[in-house]
Amino acid sequence: MTLPLRTPRLELRAYTADDAAFVRDLYARPEVQRYLGDGTRRVTTIAQAEEKILGWDDGYAREPVLGVWAIVDPVGSLAGSLLLKPIPDSGADTATDVEIGWHLHPRAWGRGYATEAARAVLAHAFGRGLDRVVAVTHPANRASQAVCARLGMTHRGLSRAYYDVECELFELRAPAAPEREAS
């Protein structure tokens, strides 16, 4: 289940059926979709949005770490999505890798919400034992690459390991646990 999280400014929670109009609006926008997949898969109806939300609910119902979070901004409006999920590999023996990603509404761009939400989800994931997370971006998606840099992710260069396309690959490992002092 997508566990609720908080940051100083944001609430991160599971999507509900009541959020379908926002999900349709977010994933119908060409400026949001242009770097996702081939850029053409749009959610154009409320029924498609409800199906997407139901898929997220079903996919993470018994999952204590992974999920898809609705990002709620400081005034209580939905701002976007934060994803922590298995990443489809391209036959590169990466089937156990976990991806972090973000999709924000244009009205929420440039406010630091993606970085803030991702930090909270990474802390949650690393605190529950996940040891490594990757992010992939379209090579032209400079905004998402900047978020990866702010998160401290290591740029690994171009890769075809995921989604059967060439992407910029970033990686972040869990912080090392502090060593206990000898008594």
Buried (B, 14 or more C-beta within 10 A) or exposed (E): EBBEBEBEEBBBBBBEEEBBEBBBBBBBBEEBBBBBEEEEEBBEEEEBBBBBBEEBBEBBEEBEBBBBBBBBBEEEEBBBBBBBBBBEBBEEEBEEBBBBBBBBBEEBBEBEBBBBBBBBBBBBBBEEEBEEBBBBBBEEBEBBBEBBEBBEBEBEEEBEBBBEEBBBBBBBEBEEEEEEEEE
